[in-house]
Structures are given as structure tokens and as C-alpha cells.
Amino acid sequence: MKYKRLGRTELSVPEICLGTMTWGTQNTEAEAHEQMDYAFENGINFFDTAELYPTTPVGPETYGRTEEIIGTWLKKGGRRKDLVLASKIAGSGRPHIRGGRGIDATTIREALDASLKRLQTDYLDLYQIHWPNRGTYHFRNSWTFDATTQDREKAAEEIAEILETLGGLVKDGKIRAVGLSNESAWGTLKYLRLSEEKGLPRVASIQNEYNLLYRQFDLDLAEVAHHEDVGLLAYSPLAAGILTGKYRNGARPAGSRATINKDLGGRLQPLQEPAVKAYAEVAAQQGLDLAQMALAFCLSRPFMTSVIIGATSMEQLRTDTAAAELTLSDEAMKDIADVYRRYPMTL
């Protein structure tokens, strides 16, 4: 397992991170603990969670359950100091989370203290803003996103308040580094500018969706990541399982995420079918597992800090983890580029 520096912090993280959003619904506590044990034993000491989790499905009945499961693992294992633990504060729009309020000084402190209690730890290595108050083009919103509806001054004031609050929590020892999620180039640069102007914590990472079917990060954010040392933590590197091929031709395997979240957050729609078929053909021609090829591609990107994998079975976890040992050939990369040129963004 290769390790990389998290932004400009002193933290080092493995190139594969263990995602957790199925724990508490699709996975039991015992299954989640087995996954954490396996990951830790195989060099993956970076776990990512959120107060919102689990998301399969998401709701008030399960809110915070994933963090509670991680907390019981930490309590029995005694491995906290060897773990890089990341969580997130949810943004506005979820009535069961603080009445749907946005992110501000009060909600940050409230959310963090609750997460620490559930996780049974007194600090987080990385605390992330799950999505911005002003809205985002992520979550399949790129087709309707309109930045001109945003209030520039209000957005800047909100970012300043968030960063100043996080700075206080760093001084308090409750968090070690700060990160963003579902953010844009403008938002990321605004955080970076304010951190320099006010001597506040510097954004270390950005957790956005990235996979063969959705590669918006390749453009402006890739440039930001390179020049500013804000690496990508890629979520949904298999497009919620689509890039395993298991949903091809309308299939819905029993127990799969698509039987719970019917369209996989807007991903499971006809436009992705020909692209997945083409990538599957590339994998077959190269003698590769489709999922491993998709993950290895993500790992090859120069702006990638860590790829977040999630699994509902140990077999899936072993397959995904093994992608760290795979280096794609020049021929495979060329074939992937050819498919991408035909199907640049199907999600």
C-alpha cells in the first residue's frame, strides 16, 4: 500500500481509504468490524465517515449509526492513534439533522461534539464540510446548477465563519486538519485565500465524486489540486457499483444498493449503459476485472490523494483492495481514453 501526504499537513494516508456509508443498514455492526479489521491489517488505516451515514437508505431512524459502529470498534481495539479518522458535518436541507439548518459556528460545534461522542474519541484527524451552504453542482445537479442565483457576499461571509470556527477547533485539539466535499474550484480557492489572509487552517483535501463515468475533477479542480496541494479523496469510484457491471442490462441483484436506492442517486439511467459496456469490453480485452480496472484508473490520476472504497461483503472488499497492486498498461490507458472521448459524462 502506498501512502501520500494529506495536503500540506503532517498526516500521511494510504492511497485507498475505507468508506463506511453502508454500515448500519446494509452491513451489521459485526460485518463493519470485520471490514475494519481486514482493512487495518492490510495497510488501510484511513477511514471516512459522516454524521449523515448510513445512506442506504438515509433517514432519521439511522442518522449517526455508522459513527456509533466505528466508535465501538475503536473502543474495543485500542488502535485510535494508528488510525486517520475522517468525518463530515452535513449541510442544509435534511430536516432530521438540526432542523435542516445550514453550516455555521453553532452547528459546527454541535455536530462535531455529537460525532466525537458517537465515535468514542476526543479528536478527528480530518473534519470535512459535506456540501456547501450555497448549493452545489454535485449530486446530479450539474444540469440545472446556476451560480448566478448565489449571493456572493453571503457565501464569502459563510465560508469565513466556517473556517474561523474550524480554526478554533484545531486550537482546541478537537480536529487536526480540515477538508471540503462536493465543492467547486471557486469555493476551494476562497477557503485557501482566507486561510492565508487570516492565518487559519489550510484546506488539506477535497472529497468529490470521481470515476470513469464522472470526471469533472479533471478540469479546473485538477489545476487547483496540483498548484495548491489540495488532493482529491474520490468517492463513488465505482459509480455506486455501476462500474462492477452488476447492473448491466437492467439487472438488480438481490441485496444490492439499487434495490434500496432505486436509481443510485440519479446515476442508474440509460445513458450510462453503452459507456459501461465499452469499459467492460476494455477490461475483458486486457484480462482485467472491471471494478479493479476502474479503481486502478482512479489511482493513476496525478491529483489523487486517496480513493474511497465501500463494500457490503468481504469478497468485494478484497477485490477492491487488490486494485492497489494493479498498474494499467499504456494500451489499457489508451483504450480507456478512447471510450471516454465517446462518452465524456454519462452521469
GUKE-347161 format. One record per residue (C-alpha): chain; residue in one letter; x negated, y, z negated. Coordinates in Angstrom, 3 decimals. Each point is the difference from the previous one (the first is absolute). Example, Ala and Ser with C-alpha at 12.3 -4.5 7.8 and 13.67 -1.06 7.14 Angstrom:
NODE:ch:aa:xx:yy:zz
NODE:A:A:-12.300:-4.500:-7.800 $
NODE:A:S:-1.370:3.440:0.660 $
***
This chain:
NODE:ch:aa:xx:yy:zz
NODE:A:M:0.000:0.000:0.000 $
NODE:A:K:-1.371:3.394:0.996 $
NODE:A:Y:0.406:3.001:-2.271 $
NODE:A:K:0.316:3.669:0.859 $
NODE:A:R:-0.149:3.243:-1.895 $
NODE:A:L:3.398:1.520:-0.765 $
NODE:A:G:-0.254:3.490:1.458 $
NODE:A:R:-2.708:1.938:-1.773 $
NODE:A:T:0.691:-1.617:-3.355 $
NODE:A:E:-2.238:-2.448:-1.816 $
NODE:A:L:2.558:-2.775:0.515 $
NODE:A:S:-0.807:-2.912:2.292 $
NODE:A:V:2.871:-2.032:1.438 $
NODE:A:P:0.200:-3.206:2.076 $
NODE:A:E:1.026:0.334:3.643 $
NODE:A:I:3.117:-2.015:-0.843 $
NODE:A:C:2.406:1.208:-2.684 $
NODE:A:L:2.753:-2.122:-1.530 $
NODE:A:G:3.460:1.487:0.530 $
NODE:A:T:2.748:-0.766:-2.470 $
NODE:A:M:3.381:1.204:1.233 $
NODE:A:T:1.650:-3.448:0.094 $
NODE:A:W:-0.760:-0.828:-3.623 $
NODE:A:G:3.155:-0.100:-2.061 $
NODE:A:T:2.402:-0.924:2.794 $
NODE:A:Q:-1.547:-2.258:2.644 $
NODE:A:N:-2.719:-1.098:-2.417 $
NODE:A:T:0.349:-1.046:-3.613 $
NODE:A:E:-2.319:1.180:-2.729 $
NODE:A:A:-1.831:-3.344:0.074 $
NODE:A:E:-0.475:0.208:3.769 $
NODE:A:A:-1.265:3.564:-0.263 $
NODE:A:H:-2.485:-1.010:-2.696 $
NODE:A:E:-1.218:-2.839:2.232 $
NODE:A:Q:-0.555:2.481:2.830 $
NODE:A:M:-1.934:2.363:-2.259 $
NODE:A:D:-2.144:-2.842:-1.309 $
NODE:A:Y:-0.829:-1.173:3.527 $
NODE:A:A:-0.721:3.500:1.271 $
NODE:A:F:-2.235:0.860:-2.939 $
NODE:A:E:-1.928:-3.256:0.319 $
NODE:A:N:-0.595:0.747:3.686 $
NODE:A:G:-1.403:3.478:-0.404 $
NODE:A:I:3.230:2.006:0.302 $
NODE:A:N:-0.011:2.121:-3.151 $
NODE:A:F:2.105:2.799:1.509 $
NODE:A:F:3.768:-0.201:-0.669 $
NODE:A:D:2.528:2.520:1.317 $
NODE:A:T:3.450:0.498:-1.478 $
NODE:A:A:2.609:2.732:-0.571 $
NODE:A:E:2.688:0.899:-2.490 $
NODE:A:L:2.506:-0.600:2.837 $
NODE:A:Y:-0.923:-3.667:0.437 $
NODE:A:P:1.254:-2.579:0.778 $
NODE:A:T:1.520:1.059:3.316 $
NODE:A:T:1.493:-3.321:1.155 $
NODE:A:P:2.542:1.410:-0.659 $
NODE:A:V:-0.527:3.281:-1.811 $
NODE:A:G:2.500:1.074:-2.645 $
NODE:A:P:0.643:1.114:-3.568 $
NODE:A:E:0.231:-3.588:-1.245 $
NODE:A:T:-3.599:-0.774:0.976 $
NODE:A:Y:-1.632:3.428:-0.394 $
NODE:A:G:-3.379:-0.323:-1.729 $
NODE:A:R:0.059:-3.789:-0.110 $
NODE:A:T:-3.152:-0.439:2.097 $
NODE:A:E:-2.041:2.181:-2.332 $
NODE:A:E:1.321:-2.012:-2.950 $
NODE:A:I:-1.191:-3.232:1.630 $
NODE:A:I:-3.465:1.434:0.571 $
NODE:A:G:0.014:1.162:-3.598 $
NODE:A:T:0.555:-3.487:-1.373 $
NODE:A:W:-2.845:-1.307:2.199 $
NODE:A:L:-2.322:2.706:-1.290 $
NODE:A:K:0.952:-0.705:-3.595 $
NODE:A:K:-0.754:-3.703:0.202 $
NODE:A:G:-3.060:0.258:2.261 $
NODE:A:G:-2.106:2.678:-1.618 $
NODE:A:R:-1.427:1.042:3.379 $
NODE:A:R:1.088:3.619:0.120 $
NODE:A:K:-3.507:1.490:0.137 $
NODE:A:D:-0.839:-2.121:3.053 $
NODE:A:L:3.135:1.024:1.892 $
NODE:A:V:0.732:3.016:2.195 $
NODE:A:L:3.683:0.609:-0.673 $
NODE:A:A:2.088:2.377:2.107 $
NODE:A:S:3.601:1.117:-0.381 $
NODE:A:K:2.261:2.723:1.385 $
NODE:A:I:2.614:2.482:-1.117 $
NODE:A:A:3.172:-0.136:2.092 $
NODE:A:G:1.131:3.128:1.817 $
NODE:A:S:3.487:1.422:0.151 $
NODE:A:G:3.086:-1.697:1.377 $
NODE:A:R:0.357:-3.062:-2.246 $
NODE:A:P:2.868:0.727:-2.436 $
NODE:A:H:-1.048:-2.793:-2.369 $
NODE:A:I:-3.461:1.549:-0.418 $
NODE:A:R:0.218:3.158:-2.113 $
NODE:A:G:3.304:0.893:1.651 $
NODE:A:G:-1.667:0.355:3.394 $
NODE:A:R:-2.080:3.000:-1.059 $
NODE:A:G:-3.108:0.974:1.915 $
NODE:A:I:-3.593:-0.150:-1.175 $
NODE:A:D:-1.123:2.757:-2.364 $
NODE:A:A:-2.021:0.383:-3.195 $
NODE:A:T:2.734:-1.423:-2.215 $
NODE:A:T:0.887:-2.990:2.157 $
NODE:A:I:-3.662:-0.906:0.559 $
NODE:A:R:-0.708:-0.207:-3.711 $
NODE:A:E:3.236:-1.848:-0.655 $
NODE:A:A:-0.595:-2.490:2.808 $
NODE:A:L:-3.639:-0.642:-0.866 $
NODE:A:D:0.673:-0.626:-3.679 $
NODE:A:A:2.766:-2.459:0.914 $
NODE:A:S:-2.250:-1.800:2.489 $
NODE:A:L:-2.831:-0.277:-2.520 $
NODE:A:K:2.397:-1.469:-2.550 $
NODE:A:R:1.308:-2.597:2.457 $
NODE:A:L:-3.517:-0.834:1.190 $
NODE:A:Q:-1.254:-0.272:-3.596 $
NODE:A:T:-3.041:2.134:0.701 $
NODE:A:D:-1.063:3.478:-1.049 $
NODE:A:Y:-1.285:1.139:3.397 $
NODE:A:L:0.328:-0.463:3.756 $
NODE:A:D:-2.959:-0.029:2.341 $
NODE:A:L:2.032:1.538:2.831 $
NODE:A:Y:3.295:1.879:-0.272 $
NODE:A:Q:1.775:0.785:3.255 $
NODE:A:I:2.827:2.253:1.174 $
NODE:A:H:2.327:-2.530:1.659 $
NODE:A:W:1.488:2.509:2.447 $
NODE:A:P:0.046:3.814:0.152 $
NODE:A:N:2.858:2.127:-1.285 $
NODE:A:R:0.292:1.844:3.297 $
NODE:A:G:0.791:-3.163:1.987 $
NODE:A:T:-2.052:-2.217:2.239 $
NODE:A:Y:-0.070:-1.434:3.504 $
NODE:A:H:-0.738:-3.438:-1.426 $
NODE:A:F:2.641:-2.643:-0.779 $
NODE:A:R:1.163:0.097:3.656 $
NODE:A:N:0.697:3.737:-0.187 $
NODE:A:S:-2.402:1.013:2.766 $
NODE:A:W:2.842:0.169:2.531 $
NODE:A:T:1.905:2.651:-1.948 $
NODE:A:F:-2.729:1.712:-2.044 $
NODE:A:D:-0.002:3.809:0.301 $
NODE:A:A:-2.667:1.914:-1.913 $
NODE:A:T:1.673:3.325:0.821 $
NODE:A:T:2.690:-0.802:-2.556 $
NODE:A:Q:-2.575:0.102:-2.789 $
NODE:A:D:-0.649:2.981:-2.260 $
NODE:A:R:-3.744:0.606:0.328 $
NODE:A:E:-0.436:1.986:-3.210 $
NODE:A:K:2.093:-2.402:-2.057 $
NODE:A:A:-1.931:-2.992:1.346 $
NODE:A:A:-3.310:1.654:-0.868 $
NODE:A:E:1.200:0.873:-3.502 $
NODE:A:E:1.185:-3.567:-0.579 $
NODE:A:I:-3.338:-1.441:1.114 $
NODE:A:A:-1.862:2.402:-2.293 $
NODE:A:E:2.169:-0.981:-2.985 $
NODE:A:I:-0.448:-3.697:0.736 $
NODE:A:L:-3.772:0.270:0.330 $
NODE:A:E:-0.387:2.145:-3.106 $
NODE:A:T:2.051:-2.504:-1.991 $
NODE:A:L:-2.060:-2.915:1.296 $
NODE:A:G:-3.143:1.930:-0.910 $
NODE:A:G:1.213:0.252:-3.573 $
NODE:A:L:0.681:-3.735:-0.090 $
NODE:A:V:-3.503:-0.716:1.261 $
NODE:A:K:-1.380:2.130:-2.849 $
NODE:A:D:2.257:-1.903:-2.403 $
NODE:A:G:-1.521:-3.278:1.197 $
NODE:A:K:3.319:-1.393:1.212 $
NODE:A:I:-1.048:-0.210:3.648 $
NODE:A:R:-3.400:-0.223:1.682 $
NODE:A:A:0.817:0.987:3.585 $
NODE:A:V:2.909:1.387:1.992 $
NODE:A:G:1.402:-1.097:3.336 $
NODE:A:L:2.778:0.754:2.459 $
NODE:A:S:2.457:-2.223:1.836 $
NODE:A:N:2.238:0.551:3.024 $
NODE:A:E:-1.727:3.341:0.468 $
NODE:A:S:-0.930:2.051:3.057 $
NODE:A:A:-3.217:1.657:1.126 $
NODE:A:W:1.301:3.409:-1.098 $
NODE:A:G:0.992:-1.244:-3.432 $
NODE:A:T:-3.298:-1.795:-0.547 $
NODE:A:L:-2.041:3.036:1.006 $
NODE:A:K:2.120:2.230:-2.249 $
NODE:A:Y:-0.847:-2.206:-2.981 $
NODE:A:L:-3.679:0.019:0.951 $
NODE:A:R:-0.127:3.781:0.367 $
NODE:A:L:1.672:0.566:-3.369 $
NODE:A:S:-2.345:-2.450:-1.707 $
NODE:A:E:-2.981:1.972:1.302 $
NODE:A:E:1.466:3.407:-0.821 $
NODE:A:K:1.120:-0.912:-3.520 $
NODE:A:G:-2.518:-2.638:-1.034 $
NODE:A:L:2.663:-2.700:-0.162 $
NODE:A:P:-0.290:-3.742:0.723 $
NODE:A:R:-0.697:-0.804:3.621 $
NODE:A:V:2.364:-2.317:1.864 $
NODE:A:A:-1.791:-3.348:0.271 $
NODE:A:S:2.295:-1.930:2.322 $
NODE:A:I:3.167:0.031:2.039 $
NODE:A:Q:2.329:-2.994:0.089 $
NODE:A:N:1.924:0.006:3.277 $
NODE:A:E:1.462:-2.695:2.203 $
NODE:A:Y:-2.408:-1.398:2.575 $
NODE:A:N:0.213:-3.056:2.215 $
NODE:A:L:-0.201:-1.069:3.645 $
NODE:A:L:3.530:1.266:0.577 $
NODE:A:Y:-0.332:3.320:-1.831 $
NODE:A:R:-3.278:1.873:0.396 $
NODE:A:Q:0.737:3.674:-0.564 $
NODE:A:F:-2.988:0.214:-2.340 $
NODE:A:D:-2.336:-0.434:2.989 $
NODE:A:L:0.410:3.673:0.901 $
NODE:A:D:-0.124:3.057:-2.292 $
NODE:A:L:-0.156:-1.911:-3.271 $
NODE:A:A:-2.908:-2.108:1.231 $
NODE:A:E:-1.899:3.242:0.569 $
NODE:A:V:0.898:1.232:-3.482 $
NODE:A:A:-1.026:-3.328:-1.511 $
NODE:A:H:-3.382:0.069:1.714 $
NODE:A:H:-0.977:3.594:-0.686 $
NODE:A:E:1.469:0.235:-3.491 $
NODE:A:D:-0.709:-3.515:-1.357 $
NODE:A:V:3.653:-0.754:-0.663 $
NODE:A:G:0.253:-3.630:1.054 $
NODE:A:L:3.154:-1.831:0.974 $
NODE:A:L:1.639:-2.584:-2.220 $
NODE:A:A:2.134:-1.699:2.636 $
NODE:A:Y:3.384:-1.307:-1.065 $
NODE:A:S:2.115:-2.360:2.123 $
NODE:A:P:-3.024:-1.160:2.055 $
NODE:A:L:2.196:-2.859:1.255 $
NODE:A:A:2.984:2.296:0.624 $
NODE:A:A:1.989:-1.598:-2.841 $
NODE:A:G:-0.756:-3.476:1.369 $
NODE:A:I:0.871:0.692:3.631 $
NODE:A:L:-3.637:-0.511:0.993 $
NODE:A:T:0.015:-3.552:-1.311 $
NODE:A:G:2.347:-0.820:2.876 $
NODE:A:K:2.601:-1.548:-2.298 $
NODE:A:Y:2.783:2.330:1.154 $
NODE:A:R:-0.480:-0.542:3.720 $
NODE:A:N:3.078:-0.674:2.122 $
NODE:A:G:2.340:1.056:-2.786 $
NODE:A:A:-1.218:-2.524:-2.578 $
NODE:A:R:0.722:0.689:-3.687 $
NODE:A:P:-1.834:-2.630:-2.088 $
NODE:A:A:1.678:-0.878:-3.276 $
NODE:A:G:-1.391:2.013:-2.899 $
NODE:A:S:-1.749:2.502:2.266 $
NODE:A:R:0.182:3.732:-0.578 $
NODE:A:A:2.295:0.461:3.014 $
NODE:A:T:2.694:-2.027:-1.761 $
NODE:A:I:-0.030:2.655:-2.740 $
NODE:A:N:-0.880:3.238:1.819 $
NODE:A:K:1.791:-0.754:3.250 $
NODE:A:D:-1.944:2.246:2.385 $
NODE:A:L:-3.220:0.164:-2.052 $
NODE:A:G:0.315:3.722:-0.540 $
NODE:A:G:0.803:0.687:3.630 $
NODE:A:R:-2.900:-2.051:1.345 $
NODE:A:L:1.954:-3.016:1.178 $
NODE:A:Q:1.558:1.226:3.239 $
NODE:A:P:-0.235:-1.079:3.664 $
NODE:A:L:-2.840:2.331:1.030 $
NODE:A:Q:-2.543:-1.885:-2.090 $
NODE:A:E:0.764:-3.401:1.575 $
NODE:A:P:-2.096:0.313:3.208 $
NODE:A:A:-2.921:1.510:-1.901 $
NODE:A:V:-0.047:-2.804:-2.576 $
NODE:A:K:0.207:-2.546:2.801 $
NODE:A:A:-2.984:1.616:1.741 $
NODE:A:Y:-2.087:0.091:-3.184 $
NODE:A:A:0.916:-3.621:-0.693 $
NODE:A:E:-1.275:-0.908:3.473 $
NODE:A:V:-3.283:1.781:-0.705 $
NODE:A:A:-0.374:-1.927:-3.256 $
NODE:A:A:0.736:-3.297:1.738 $
NODE:A:Q:-2.499:0.733:2.765 $
NODE:A:Q:-2.665:0.810:-2.585 $
NODE:A:G:0.828:-3.007:-2.180 $
NODE:A:L:1.044:2.242:-2.884 $
NODE:A:D:2.812:0.067:-2.521 $
NODE:A:L:2.184:3.001:0.906 $
NODE:A:A:0.206:1.310:-3.562 $
NODE:A:Q:-3.735:-0.298:-0.530 $
NODE:A:M:-0.682:1.733:3.308 $
NODE:A:A:2.304:2.864:-0.975 $
NODE:A:L:-1.707:0.398:-3.378 $
NODE:A:A:-3.498:-0.296:1.463 $
NODE:A:F:0.852:2.767:2.439 $
NODE:A:C:1.020:2.263:-2.880 $
NODE:A:L:-3.204:-0.862:-1.834 $
NODE:A:S:-2.039:0.994:3.066 $
NODE:A:R:1.239:3.598:-0.017 $
NODE:A:P:-2.696:2.489:-1.047 $
NODE:A:F:2.372:2.035:-2.183 $
NODE:A:M:1.211:-3.014:-1.991 $
NODE:A:T:-0.818:-0.203:-3.686 $
NODE:A:S:2.237:-2.952:-0.855 $
NODE:A:V:2.800:-2.006:1.589 $
NODE:A:I:2.893:-0.776:-2.327 $
NODE:A:I:1.283:-3.539:0.426 $
NODE:A:G:3.171:-1.389:-1.535 $
NODE:A:A:1.140:-3.598:-0.183 $
NODE:A:T:2.916:-1.999:-1.301 $
NODE:A:S:-1.873:-3.311:0.024 $
NODE:A:M:-3.499:-1.145:-0.826 $
NODE:A:E:-0.374:-1.326:3.545 $
NODE:A:Q:0.647:3.478:1.378 $
NODE:A:L:-2.416:1.519:-2.490 $
NODE:A:R:-2.781:-2.426:0.939 $
NODE:A:T:0.552:0.641:3.711 $
NODE:A:D:-0.021:3.754:-0.407 $
NODE:A:T:-3.015:0.058:-2.307 $
NODE:A:A:-1.999:-2.079:2.488 $
NODE:A:A:0.340:2.801:2.558 $
NODE:A:A:-2.845:1.745:-1.817 $
NODE:A:E:-2.342:-2.611:1.461 $
NODE:A:L:1.182:0.554:3.579 $
NODE:A:T:-1.780:2.278:2.445 $
NODE:A:L:1.829:0.531:3.264 $
NODE:A:S:-1.980:-0.442:3.204 $
NODE:A:D:-0.432:2.792:2.542 $
NODE:A:E:2.313:-1.931:2.299 $
NODE:A:A:2.703:-0.221:-2.664 $
NODE:A:M:-0.302:3.720:-0.732 $
NODE:A:K:0.316:0.783:3.706 $
NODE:A:D:3.103:-2.177:0.297 $
NODE:A:I:1.525:1.706:-3.034 $
NODE:A:A:-0.723:3.405:1.536 $
NODE:A:D:1.688:-1.079:3.220 $
NODE:A:V:3.156:-1.014:-1.872 $
NODE:A:Y:-0.001:3.233:-1.982 $
NODE:A:R:-0.207:2.027:3.200 $
NODE:A:R:3.196:-1.717:1.172 $
NODE:A:Y:1.783:0.216:-3.365 $
NODE:A:P:-1.427:3.020:-1.849 $
NODE:A:M:2.620:0.289:-2.767 $
NODE:A:T:2.860:-2.433:-0.161 $
NODE:A:L:1.057:0.805:-3.560 $
***
